[in-house]
Amino acid sequence: MDQPQSKSWWGRNWKWFVHIGGLSSLALLLGFVALIINIVFGKTRSSDAYRQALSKVRSTLAIVTTIGSPIQDGYITSGSLNEDEASGNADLTIPISGPKGKATLYLKATKSAGAWSYSKLVVQLDQTGERINLLNGIK
């Protein structure tokens, strides 16, 4: 009687390669998307307009009292930012939070001769809907 021929190593294990290859491709794609998102949001977070606005928020007693300290900025920022060395404009919505609650920072600014001028810098508290204007004391 003839004995059945045993399958080769590839014949027995090809399914693992298909699954691992598919998962590896998916992981690479997700990693690439995460990298692009990190680059885009990183550019926004590193701008002077963004950092100056958050500094003002963190030093405003009414906001610190309401949402607590430390105040953290959210990762997902919406809006637009366009700047170079001497000029630019920013229209951003930044989620912020503290140990006691959450809020949203709205800023609109124009950069001229290397300096930012704010036309809107408002924090809206999520708990009460109250809006706090931060333009006092900042250009």
Biotite code that builds the C-alpha atoms (Angstrom):
import biotite.structure as struc

atoms = struc.array([
    struc.Atom([0.000, 0.000, 0.000], chain_id="A", res_id=1, res_name="MET", atom_name="CA", element="C"),
    struc.Atom([1.220, 3.510, -0.854], chain_id="A", res_id=2, res_name="ASP", atom_name="CA", element="C"),
    struc.Atom([1.644, 5.880, 2.031], chain_id="A", res_id=3, res_name="GLN", atom_name="CA", element="C"),
    struc.Atom([0.207, 9.376, 1.545], chain_id="A", res_id=4, res_name="PRO", atom_name="CA", element="C"),
    struc.Atom([2.875, 11.962, 0.949], chain_id="A", res_id=5, res_name="GLN", atom_name="CA", element="C"),
    struc.Atom([3.271, 14.370, 3.853], chain_id="A", res_id=6, res_name="SER", atom_name="CA", element="C"),
    struc.Atom([2.853, 18.040, 3.108], chain_id="A", res_id=7, res_name="LYS", atom_name="CA", element="C"),
    struc.Atom([5.867, 20.294, 2.940], chain_id="A", res_id=8, res_name="SER", atom_name="CA", element="C"),
    struc.Atom([6.567, 22.792, 5.678], chain_id="A", res_id=9, res_name="TRP", atom_name="CA", element="C"),
    struc.Atom([5.094, 25.589, 3.502], chain_id="A", res_id=10, res_name="TRP", atom_name="CA", element="C"),
    struc.Atom([2.014, 23.498, 2.786], chain_id="A", res_id=11, res_name="GLY", atom_name="CA", element="C"),
    struc.Atom([1.400, 23.092, 6.509], chain_id="A", res_id=12, res_name="ARG", atom_name="CA", element="C"),
    struc.Atom([2.160, 26.700, 7.588], chain_id="A", res_id=13, res_name="ASN", atom_name="CA", element="C"),
    struc.Atom([1.142, 29.067, 4.769], chain_id="A", res_id=14, res_name="TRP", atom_name="CA", element="C"),
    struc.Atom([-1.969, 30.215, 6.665], chain_id="A", res_id=15, res_name="LYS", atom_name="CA", element="C"),
    struc.Atom([0.179, 31.646, 9.475], chain_id="A", res_id=16, res_name="TRP", atom_name="CA", element="C"),
    struc.Atom([2.132, 33.697, 6.977], chain_id="A", res_id=17, res_name="PHE", atom_name="CA", element="C"),
    struc.Atom([-1.040, 35.132, 5.439], chain_id="A", res_id=18, res_name="VAL", atom_name="CA", element="C"),
    struc.Atom([-2.426, 36.166, 8.827], chain_id="A", res_id=19, res_name="HIS", atom_name="CA", element="C"),
    struc.Atom([0.858, 37.532, 10.147], chain_id="A", res_id=20, res_name="ILE", atom_name="CA", element="C"),
    struc.Atom([1.491, 39.387, 6.874], chain_id="A", res_id=21, res_name="GLY", atom_name="CA", element="C"),
    struc.Atom([-1.969, 40.956, 6.962], chain_id="A", res_id=22, res_name="GLY", atom_name="CA", element="C"),
    struc.Atom([-1.640, 42.010, 10.593], chain_id="A", res_id=23, res_name="LEU", atom_name="CA", element="C"),
    struc.Atom([1.857, 43.383, 9.976], chain_id="A", res_id=24, res_name="SER", atom_name="CA", element="C"),
    struc.Atom([0.596, 45.435, 7.035], chain_id="A", res_id=25, res_name="SER", atom_name="CA", element="C"),
    struc.Atom([-2.264, 46.790, 9.142], chain_id="A", res_id=26, res_name="LEU", atom_name="CA", element="C"),
    struc.Atom([0.125, 47.674, 11.978], chain_id="A", res_id=27, res_name="ALA", atom_name="CA", element="C"),
    struc.Atom([2.438, 49.511, 9.561], chain_id="A", res_id=28, res_name="LEU", atom_name="CA", element="C"),
    struc.Atom([-0.481, 51.436, 8.075], chain_id="A", res_id=29, res_name="LEU", atom_name="CA", element="C"),
    struc.Atom([-1.774, 52.449, 11.518], chain_id="A", res_id=30, res_name="LEU", atom_name="CA", element="C"),
    struc.Atom([1.742, 53.458, 12.560], chain_id="A", res_id=31, res_name="GLY", atom_name="CA", element="C"),
    struc.Atom([2.094, 55.630, 9.457], chain_id="A", res_id=32, res_name="PHE", atom_name="CA", element="C"),
    struc.Atom([-1.260, 57.326, 10.089], chain_id="A", res_id=33, res_name="VAL", atom_name="CA", element="C"),
    struc.Atom([-0.301, 57.940, 13.736], chain_id="A", res_id=34, res_name="ALA", atom_name="CA", element="C"),
    struc.Atom([3.005, 59.464, 12.610], chain_id="A", res_id=35, res_name="LEU", atom_name="CA", element="C"),
    struc.Atom([1.291, 61.855, 10.198], chain_id="A", res_id=36, res_name="ILE", atom_name="CA", element="C"),
    struc.Atom([-1.242, 62.900, 12.862], chain_id="A", res_id=37, res_name="ILE", atom_name="CA", element="C"),
    struc.Atom([1.571, 63.424, 15.380], chain_id="A", res_id=38, res_name="ASN", atom_name="CA", element="C"),
    struc.Atom([3.498, 65.617, 12.931], chain_id="A", res_id=39, res_name="ILE", atom_name="CA", element="C"),
    struc.Atom([0.455, 67.763, 12.141], chain_id="A", res_id=40, res_name="VAL", atom_name="CA", element="C"),
    struc.Atom([-0.647, 68.242, 15.765], chain_id="A", res_id=41, res_name="PHE", atom_name="CA", element="C"),
    struc.Atom([2.961, 68.614, 16.919], chain_id="A", res_id=42, res_name="GLY", atom_name="CA", element="C"),
    struc.Atom([3.435, 71.589, 14.602], chain_id="A", res_id=43, res_name="LYS", atom_name="CA", element="C"),
    struc.Atom([0.323, 73.231, 16.023], chain_id="A", res_id=44, res_name="THR", atom_name="CA", element="C"),
    struc.Atom([1.302, 72.532, 19.627], chain_id="A", res_id=45, res_name="ARG", atom_name="CA", element="C"),
    struc.Atom([4.778, 73.981, 19.147], chain_id="A", res_id=46, res_name="SER", atom_name="CA", element="C"),
    struc.Atom([3.581, 77.335, 17.775], chain_id="A", res_id=47, res_name="SER", atom_name="CA", element="C"),
    struc.Atom([4.017, 80.448, 19.888], chain_id="A", res_id=48, res_name="ASP", atom_name="CA", element="C"),
    struc.Atom([0.329, 81.342, 19.566], chain_id="A", res_id=49, res_name="ALA", atom_name="CA", element="C"),
    struc.Atom([-0.666, 77.981, 21.070], chain_id="A", res_id=50, res_name="TYR", atom_name="CA", element="C"),
    struc.Atom([1.930, 78.093, 23.872], chain_id="A", res_id=51, res_name="ARG", atom_name="CA", element="C"),
    struc.Atom([1.228, 81.731, 24.821], chain_id="A", res_id=52, res_name="GLN", atom_name="CA", element="C"),
    struc.Atom([-2.508, 81.058, 24.979], chain_id="A", res_id=53, res_name="ALA", atom_name="CA", element="C"),
    struc.Atom([-2.044, 78.009, 27.222], chain_id="A", res_id=54, res_name="LEU", atom_name="CA", element="C"),
    struc.Atom([0.301, 79.957, 29.457], chain_id="A", res_id=55, res_name="SER", atom_name="CA", element="C"),
    struc.Atom([-2.382, 82.617, 29.882], chain_id="A", res_id=56, res_name="LYS", atom_name="CA", element="C"),
    struc.Atom([-4.992, 79.937, 30.668], chain_id="A", res_id=57, res_name="VAL", atom_name="CA", element="C"),
    struc.Atom([-2.759, 78.329, 33.298], chain_id="A", res_id=58, res_name="ARG", atom_name="CA", element="C"),
    struc.Atom([-2.180, 81.683, 35.009], chain_id="A", res_id=59, res_name="SER", atom_name="CA", element="C"),
    struc.Atom([-5.842, 82.754, 35.124], chain_id="A", res_id=60, res_name="THR", atom_name="CA", element="C"),
    struc.Atom([-7.201, 82.197, 38.646], chain_id="A", res_id=61, res_name="LEU", atom_name="CA", element="C"),
    struc.Atom([-10.855, 81.850, 37.572], chain_id="A", res_id=62, res_name="ALA", atom_name="CA", element="C"),
    struc.Atom([-10.010, 78.934, 35.280], chain_id="A", res_id=63, res_name="ILE", atom_name="CA", element="C"),
    struc.Atom([-7.601, 77.246, 37.694], chain_id="A", res_id=64, res_name="VAL", atom_name="CA", element="C"),
    struc.Atom([-10.210, 77.498, 40.462], chain_id="A", res_id=65, res_name="THR", atom_name="CA", element="C"),
    struc.Atom([-12.951, 75.999, 38.278], chain_id="A", res_id=66, res_name="THR", atom_name="CA", element="C"),
    struc.Atom([-11.188, 73.120, 36.492], chain_id="A", res_id=67, res_name="ILE", atom_name="CA", element="C"),
    struc.Atom([-8.229, 72.661, 38.836], chain_id="A", res_id=68, res_name="GLY", atom_name="CA", element="C"),
    struc.Atom([-4.506, 72.463, 38.356], chain_id="A", res_id=69, res_name="SER", atom_name="CA", element="C"),
    struc.Atom([-2.510, 71.218, 36.519], chain_id="A", res_id=70, res_name="PRO", atom_name="CA", element="C"),
    struc.Atom([-4.308, 72.215, 33.350], chain_id="A", res_id=71, res_name="ILE", atom_name="CA", element="C"),
    struc.Atom([-3.569, 69.918, 30.421], chain_id="A", res_id=72, res_name="GLN", atom_name="CA", element="C"),
    struc.Atom([-4.228, 70.571, 26.758], chain_id="A", res_id=73, res_name="ASP", atom_name="CA", element="C"),
    struc.Atom([-6.055, 67.923, 24.779], chain_id="A", res_id=74, res_name="GLY", atom_name="CA", element="C"),
    struc.Atom([-4.304, 66.110, 21.972], chain_id="A", res_id=75, res_name="TYR", atom_name="CA", element="C"),
    struc.Atom([-6.821, 66.787, 19.216], chain_id="A", res_id=76, res_name="ILE", atom_name="CA", element="C"),
    struc.Atom([-6.824, 70.472, 18.278], chain_id="A", res_id=77, res_name="THR", atom_name="CA", element="C"),
    struc.Atom([-9.062, 71.765, 15.520], chain_id="A", res_id=78, res_name="SER", atom_name="CA", element="C"),
    struc.Atom([-8.811, 74.852, 13.381], chain_id="A", res_id=79, res_name="GLY", atom_name="CA", element="C"),
    struc.Atom([-6.055, 76.282, 11.242], chain_id="A", res_id=80, res_name="SER", atom_name="CA", element="C"),
    struc.Atom([-2.546, 77.558, 11.757], chain_id="A", res_id=81, res_name="LEU", atom_name="CA", element="C"),
    struc.Atom([-0.402, 79.179, 9.101], chain_id="A", res_id=82, res_name="ASN", atom_name="CA", element="C"),
    struc.Atom([2.845, 80.862, 10.050], chain_id="A", res_id=83, res_name="GLU", atom_name="CA", element="C"),
    struc.Atom([6.365, 81.625, 8.974], chain_id="A", res_id=84, res_name="ASP", atom_name="CA", element="C"),
    struc.Atom([9.105, 83.655, 10.662], chain_id="A", res_id=85, res_name="GLU", atom_name="CA", element="C"),
    struc.Atom([7.446, 87.068, 10.438], chain_id="A", res_id=86, res_name="ALA", atom_name="CA", element="C"),
    struc.Atom([3.750, 86.558, 9.735], chain_id="A", res_id=87, res_name="SER", atom_name="CA", element="C"),
    struc.Atom([0.868, 84.166, 10.148], chain_id="A", res_id=88, res_name="GLY", atom_name="CA", element="C"),
    struc.Atom([-2.599, 83.537, 11.452], chain_id="A", res_id=89, res_name="ASN", atom_name="CA", element="C"),
    struc.Atom([-4.190, 81.091, 13.846], chain_id="A", res_id=90, res_name="ALA", atom_name="CA", element="C"),
    struc.Atom([-7.805, 80.141, 14.454], chain_id="A", res_id=91, res_name="ASP", atom_name="CA", element="C"),
    struc.Atom([-7.765, 77.237, 16.904], chain_id="A", res_id=92, res_name="LEU", atom_name="CA", element="C"),
    struc.Atom([-10.073, 75.333, 19.225], chain_id="A", res_id=93, res_name="THR", atom_name="CA", element="C"),
    struc.Atom([-8.143, 73.578, 22.002], chain_id="A", res_id=94, res_name="ILE", atom_name="CA", element="C"),
    struc.Atom([-9.718, 71.209, 24.527], chain_id="A", res_id=95, res_name="PRO", atom_name="CA", element="C"),
    struc.Atom([-8.279, 71.677, 28.021], chain_id="A", res_id=96, res_name="ILE", atom_name="CA", element="C"),
    struc.Atom([-8.875, 69.847, 31.269], chain_id="A", res_id=97, res_name="SER", atom_name="CA", element="C"),
    struc.Atom([-7.950, 69.801, 34.903], chain_id="A", res_id=98, res_name="GLY", atom_name="CA", element="C"),
    struc.Atom([-8.705, 67.488, 37.815], chain_id="A", res_id=99, res_name="PRO", atom_name="CA", element="C"),
    struc.Atom([-12.071, 69.200, 38.446], chain_id="A", res_id=100, res_name="LYS", atom_name="CA", element="C"),
    struc.Atom([-13.413, 69.570, 34.919], chain_id="A", res_id=101, res_name="GLY", atom_name="CA", element="C"),
    struc.Atom([-13.022, 70.365, 31.254], chain_id="A", res_id=102, res_name="LYS", atom_name="CA", element="C"),
    struc.Atom([-13.177, 73.457, 29.077], chain_id="A", res_id=103, res_name="ALA", atom_name="CA", element="C"),
    struc.Atom([-12.453, 74.645, 25.558], chain_id="A", res_id=104, res_name="THR", atom_name="CA", element="C"),
    struc.Atom([-10.012, 77.377, 24.604], chain_id="A", res_id=105, res_name="LEU", atom_name="CA", element="C"),
    struc.Atom([-10.857, 79.395, 21.495], chain_id="A", res_id=106, res_name="TYR", atom_name="CA", element="C"),
    struc.Atom([-8.154, 81.573, 20.013], chain_id="A", res_id=107, res_name="LEU", atom_name="CA", element="C"),
    struc.Atom([-7.863, 83.750, 16.969], chain_id="A", res_id=108, res_name="LYS", atom_name="CA", element="C"),
    struc.Atom([-4.594, 85.565, 16.343], chain_id="A", res_id=109, res_name="ALA", atom_name="CA", element="C"),
    struc.Atom([-2.527, 87.253, 13.675], chain_id="A", res_id=110, res_name="THR", atom_name="CA", element="C"),
    struc.Atom([1.255, 87.334, 13.545], chain_id="A", res_id=111, res_name="LYS", atom_name="CA", element="C"),
    struc.Atom([2.900, 90.461, 12.189], chain_id="A", res_id=112, res_name="SER", atom_name="CA", element="C"),
    struc.Atom([6.599, 91.405, 12.410], chain_id="A", res_id=113, res_name="ALA", atom_name="CA", element="C"),
    struc.Atom([7.171, 88.222, 14.422], chain_id="A", res_id=114, res_name="GLY", atom_name="CA", element="C"),
    struc.Atom([4.658, 89.000, 17.201], chain_id="A", res_id=115, res_name="ALA", atom_name="CA", element="C"),
    struc.Atom([1.207, 87.499, 17.779], chain_id="A", res_id=116, res_name="TRP", atom_name="CA", element="C"),
    struc.Atom([-1.819, 89.754, 18.328], chain_id="A", res_id=117, res_name="SER", atom_name="CA", element="C"),
    struc.Atom([-4.954, 88.060, 19.645], chain_id="A", res_id=118, res_name="TYR", atom_name="CA", element="C"),
    struc.Atom([-8.413, 89.106, 18.538], chain_id="A", res_id=119, res_name="SER", atom_name="CA", element="C"),
    struc.Atom([-10.090, 86.265, 20.461], chain_id="A", res_id=120, res_name="LYS", atom_name="CA", element="C"),
    struc.Atom([-8.892, 84.353, 23.502], chain_id="A", res_id=121, res_name="LEU", atom_name="CA", element="C"),
    struc.Atom([-11.858, 82.814, 25.301], chain_id="A", res_id=122, res_name="VAL", atom_name="CA", element="C"),
    struc.Atom([-12.289, 79.782, 27.542], chain_id="A", res_id=123, res_name="VAL", atom_name="CA", element="C"),
    struc.Atom([-15.714, 78.159, 27.698], chain_id="A", res_id=124, res_name="GLN", atom_name="CA", element="C"),
    struc.Atom([-16.261, 75.989, 30.759], chain_id="A", res_id=125, res_name="LEU", atom_name="CA", element="C"),
    struc.Atom([-18.011, 72.693, 30.010], chain_id="A", res_id=126, res_name="ASP", atom_name="CA", element="C"),
    struc.Atom([-19.758, 72.503, 33.402], chain_id="A", res_id=127, res_name="GLN", atom_name="CA", element="C"),
    struc.Atom([-21.542, 75.843, 33.269], chain_id="A", res_id=128, res_name="THR", atom_name="CA", element="C"),
    struc.Atom([-21.111, 77.083, 29.698], chain_id="A", res_id=129, res_name="GLY", atom_name="CA", element="C"),
    struc.Atom([-19.613, 80.274, 31.141], chain_id="A", res_id=130, res_name="GLU", atom_name="CA", element="C"),
    struc.Atom([-17.174, 82.094, 28.864], chain_id="A", res_id=131, res_name="ARG", atom_name="CA", element="C"),
    struc.Atom([-14.070, 83.758, 30.293], chain_id="A", res_id=132, res_name="ILE", atom_name="CA", element="C"),
    struc.Atom([-12.357, 86.388, 28.112], chain_id="A", res_id=133, res_name="ASN", atom_name="CA", element="C"),
    struc.Atom([-8.572, 86.234, 28.552], chain_id="A", res_id=134, res_name="LEU", atom_name="CA", element="C"),
    struc.Atom([-7.602, 89.179, 26.384], chain_id="A", res_id=135, res_name="LEU", atom_name="CA", element="C"),
    struc.Atom([-6.940, 91.403, 29.388], chain_id="A", res_id=136, res_name="ASN", atom_name="CA", element="C"),
    struc.Atom([-3.174, 91.652, 29.757], chain_id="A", res_id=137, res_name="GLY", atom_name="CA", element="C"),
    struc.Atom([-2.139, 89.954, 26.514], chain_id="A", res_id=138, res_name="ILE", atom_name="CA", element="C"),
    struc.Atom([-1.613, 91.517, 23.113], chain_id="A", res_id=139, res_name="LYS", atom_name="CA", element="C"),
])
